[in-house]
Amino acid sequence: MSAAALARAAAPAPAEAAGSAAPRPLSLQARFALGGADEAPFLLPPSLLPADFETLAIAAHRSGVADIRLQTDDYIWFSLRKRWRRASVRRLTESELAGLVPAVAGANAVPLLAGGSEKNTRYEVTPPDMRGARYGFRLNAVSTRMGSFTHGHRLTLRVIREEPPSLDELKVPADLRAALYQRGGGMSWVVGATGHGKTSLLAATARQILVTDGDAAVLTFENPIEFVLAGLPCKGPKPSQCQVGTHIDSFVAGAVNVMRSASQVVIFGETRTADEARGVIDCALSGHVTYSTLHAETVSEVFPRLINLFSASEQAAIANKLLDSCRLLVAQKLVRTLDLGVEAVREWIALDRPLRQRLGAEPPERWSALLRAEVEARGTSMESAARALLQAGRIDRSTYLEAAGIVGREA
């Protein structure tokens, strides 16, 4: 089957004759968003070639798909609104995956995966009907065992929208919006699990800064670059976006580069190591408005997670620097809504000077408990946000309990 046939497989079916059963919508959006589809939309050709996959990726991008998953001896899977849907009528062979890896991940991915490393990069396709447009995906490729295949492959692609969302689109409340950008330097941590919109929230924040503040030069260090910011109507300089491993060696090197960049706003990708955390915190303490993401479930987990990256001999000093630099903690979860959509549940707290002084008067071991009490008192906890959605009829009780972290007897 040709690439054109693949595209036709994603198009709506014509209406059935009068008097027959109601027509079944065959578009990806209708089939996956509404659920209940009992067959996959893509009839794959005998051998899935890179050109065929490009067509499939374009259809997924246009249909609101969040993630594409391909792996040896398995179907193609799409994640739409936090639900996995089978997207092909047959399984992929290992030879098909092996052929796709260099095409979508680059030629150097083959030796990397064979040597036990992963490949993270940005994958782009050009829609044939949109001159100059590029659809972007965040790609992760890795070697894996799949059943009897001891050396199979897994490709995971996160769809990246053409431009970052706005804070309005993400339904960010006014008080949090004000806390997300305050001149004068300081650190904002956006935390949550993988796939829960941390990068989207930071991109929306960057968008707001770029289109409203002509005195802010924005610099990002990402791996890979997700949202391309340069197309926005910037009031000041266009943002400089550096991909780690391509434009600069590491996040640590990026933190050093910040000091010579004449930038006011700096966004780092996920902080994972002590050296990265040290560099990010130093940027914030040097007067830059600084942002980064971290894997943590709630705001009360942020400080212990970061402090524990360091050796015992360093923890007291880094705790003080962390507290001095921090201005905002935001935790986010995406939950399924009753109308088959997705909505963000957020917990957040702005660390003003009085709160930082209160925390500083206590040992770091006490900070988590104090922050939990503070978000409850301010009404900005995850439970408060989830309860508001429950009361508005947007989510059911089980989703509320999951989002609020209420388990067992607490329920």
N, C-alpha and C positions, 0 to 999 in steps of 0.2 A: 504494500500500500504506500502511495506517495505521501509527501508532506502535505500536499493539498487535500488528500483524502483524510489525513489526520485532522486537519482544520475543519473539514466538513463534519467530522464525527462530533465536534464540539458545538455545532450550530443547532438551533432549535429545529424540531421536526415540523413539517407542515400539519395543519389542522386536519383531523380525520373527517370522513364524510358525515353528513347530517344523520342523526339517529344512532350513530355508533357510540361507543364508550368515550368518555372525556379523554382528550388527547393527553399524552404524557410528555411533559417538557423534557427535551433532551439537552438543553444547554447546561454547562457546568454549574452556572449560578443556581438555576432552578433545581437541578438534580441533587446537588450537594447541600445547598443552603436549606432546602426544605426537608431533606432526609427522605428515607423510604425508597431510595433508588435500589433496584434489585439487579442492575447490571451496570458495568463500568462503561464510561463514554468513549474510551479510545480502543479502536480495533488496530492493534499494532501491526506493522508490516512484518514479514518473515524475519527480517534483521533490522533492529532499530538503529538507524544511522544518526550521526550528529545533527544532520539537517532535519530529520524527523523530530529529534528531541527539541530542537529550537522551536519548532511549530507547537509542540506540546507545552513548552515553557511559556510561550507567548499567550496561549489559551489560558493557562493557569494564572498568569499575571493579570489578565483582563477580567478574570472571573472571581477575584477576591480571595484566591487561595493564599494561605500564609506560608505553608511549607510543602516541599516536594521531597519524597523519599524514594530512592531507588537502591535496590540491593540484589545481590546474586540469588537466583532461584526464588524470587518473590515478585509480587505484583508491584506496579507503580502505585504509590499512595499519595494522596493530597490531604493536607490538614486545612480545613475551612471552619473558622469560628470554633476552634478548640475541639474539632471532631475529625477523626481520621476516616477517609473515604477511599475505597479501592477505585483506582482510576484507569486500570487496564484490564483487558479480558484474558490476558495470559501472563505468565511469569517471564521475567527477564533471564536470559542465559548469562553465564559468566563471560562468554566471548563478547556479548553485547556490552556488558559493564566495562570490560577491559578496553573495548574500543572507545567508549565514551570518556573514560578517565582523562586521557591526554587532550581530548577535544575540549572538555569543559573546565578541567583543572590545570591544564598546561602540561607541556612535555615533561617538565621536571617532577611532576607528581608521580610518575611511574616509578623511578628509583626511590623517591621518598617513601611511598607506600610499601614498596618491597622491603625497605629497610626498617619498617616498623614505625615510621613517623606519619603524622597526618598532614594534610594540605588544607590551609584556609586561604581563600582568595575571593575576589569578586568576579562573578560570571555575568556577562552582558550579551544580550541578543538585540538585533535590530528588526523591528516589525517591518515587513515589506511594504505595508500600506501607510507607513508614517515616516516620511523622509526626515532624517536627522534625529529621530527618537531612539533612545536606548532603554531597554528594560533591564534592570539590575537585580542580581540575586547574591546573597551571601552564601558561599559554597564551602562545605566541609567534606573532604574525601578521606577515607581511611580503609585499610585492609581489615577484613574480618572473616570469621568462620561463620558460614551459613549452612547448617545441616551437614551434609556430607562433603561440602566444599570447604576444605581447610584454608584456602587462600582466595576467598571471595572479596567483593568490594561493597562498600556502602557510600552512597552520595546523598547528602542532605543539603537542600537549597532553601534558604529563607528568602521569600519574595521581598524586594525593596521597592517601595512606591516611588514614582517619578520625582516627587518632591516631598519634603517633610510635612507632616500634618501641622495644623495650627493648634495652639492651646485651646482654642474654642472647640475644634473638632474632637479633642481629647477630653473635653468637659472638665478642664482644670478650673477649680473654683478661684474666685478673685483673690482670696487671702493667700492661697498657695502660690498663685501666679505672681503676686507681689514679692513673696519670699524667694522665688526661684531666681530672681535677678536683682541684686543690690550692688551698686558700685562700691569700690573700696577694697576689694579682695575678699578672700574667704573661700571655704570649701563646702560644696554641696555633694552629698552622696545619694545616688539613686540606686535602690537595692530591690532585689526580687529574684525569683527563679528564672531559669532560661525560658525565653519565649513569652515573657509577661510584659513586654512593652517598655523596658528601661531605655533602650536606645531611641525609641520613638519619642518618649517624653523629653529626652535630652535634645533630640533634633528639633522638636517643636519649640523648646526653650531657645535654642540657637536661632531659629527662624525669627522669633519674636525680637531678639536682640538685634539681629541684622537689619530688620526692616524698620526698627524704631529708633535705634541709637547710632547716630553717625560718628560718634567718638569712640566706638568700640571695635577694635580689630580682633577678629575671632580666628583661633588656631585650633585644629583638631589633630589628634593622633589616634588612629584606629587600625584594627586588624580583623577584617578588611574594612575599607570605607564602605559605608552603607548608603545613607542619604547623601546625594550630591547637593551641596548648599549654594554653589556659585550661581545658579540660575535665578535666585531670589532677587527681588528689587532692593538691593542693599543700599542703606543710607550712607554707609562708610565703605572702607575697603572690602573687596570680595574676600570671603573666608579662605584661608589656606588649610587644605586637608592633606595630611601626610599618612600614607599607609605604611605601617610598621613592616619591615622586611623588604620594602620596595623603595620608599623615599627616605627612610631613616632606619637605623639598625634595630632599635628597640624603644619601648616606652621610656626606659631610663634615659636613653640618649635624647628622647623627645623632651623630657623634663629639663635637661641641660640646655637644649636649644631654645626653650621658652625664654630664658634669661637674656637672649640676644635677639629676640624676635620683635620687640616693640609691640607686643600684643597685650591686650587688656583682658581678654576672655580665652580660656583654654579648656578644651574638652578632651579627656582621655577615655579610651575604651576601658574594658574591665581591669580592675586592679587585682592582681593575683599573688604577687610576691612582696617580700619586705622591701626590696630595692625599689620596686614600682611605687609602693605606698609612700616610702620616704620621699621620692621625687615629687609625687603629687602633692603631698603635704607641704613640702618646701615651696612649691609654686604658689600655693595659697597664702603661705606666710610672707611671701615676697611681694604681695599686693595684687596678685592676679585673681580674677574671679574664676574659680576652678571647679570643674565637675568631673566625676568619674562614677563608674558603676561597680557593684559588688554583689556577690551571691550571698544574700541573707534574707530571711523571711520577714523580719520586722525591724523597726528602727532601734529597738533595744538590743539587737544582736550586732549592730554595726561596730561599736567600739571594741567589744571583746574579740570579734572576728579579726579586726585589723591589728589589735595589740598582739594577738597570738601568732601573727605572722613573724614576729620578731623573737630573738633569743631572750631568755630571762633577764640577762644583764642589760638589755636595751629597753625593756618594756616600760619602765617607769618614765624614762626620758621621752619615749615616743608617745606615751599616753598624754603627757603635758602638751606636747606639740600638736597632737591630734585635737585635743580639746580647744586649744588656743585658735586653731585654724578653722574649726567647724562652724558653719552658719546654718546648715539645713540638712535634715535627714528625711528622705522620702522612701517608703516601701510601697510596692505596687503588686497587685495580683489581677490578672484578667479572669473573669468568671463568665460562665454561660448564662445568658438571660432566657426568660421564658419564651421570647419571640425568636429564639434561635440565633440571637446575636451575641456579642461579647461586650462587656463593659469593665472598666478599670475600677478596682476597689483600692483606695489609697490610705495609708497611714503616714502622718508626717508631723514634724516638729521643727520650728525655727529656734535655733539656739541663740537667743539674745544674750547680752552681757550678764544680766542677773541670773539666768539659768546656768550659764557657764561658770559663774562664781559659785553657785550652789553645788554644782557637780565637782568643781575644783576643791571644795572644802571636804569632800568625801574621797575615800580610796577608790580607784578605778573599778574594783570588784563590786562596788555599790551602784555604779552608773546605770547599769541595765535596769535595775529595779526602780531607780528614780525616774528614768525615762518612761518606763511602762506606766508609772503613776501619773506622770505629767501629760502624756497623750490622752489618758483617760479623763483627766481633769479638764483638758482643753477641748474634749470632744472630737479629737482628730485621730482616734485609734482605728485600726482595721475593723474592729467589731462595730464601731459607730457607723462607719461608712457602709458596711454590709447590711446593718440593720435598716438604714435609710432605703437601700434598694429593696429589701424585703417588704418594708411597709408601703413602698410605692408599687408593689406588685411586679417588680422587674425580675426577681429571682425567687426560687422556692426555698423552703426551710433548710433542706439538705445543703444547698449551695451556700446559704448564709452561714451555716455551722462550719462548713469547710473553709470559707473565706475568713471567718472570724477566728479560726483556730480552736474552736470549741469541740472537745471530744469527750467521749465516755460520759461520766456522771455529770460533767458540766452542762451537757445538753439538756 
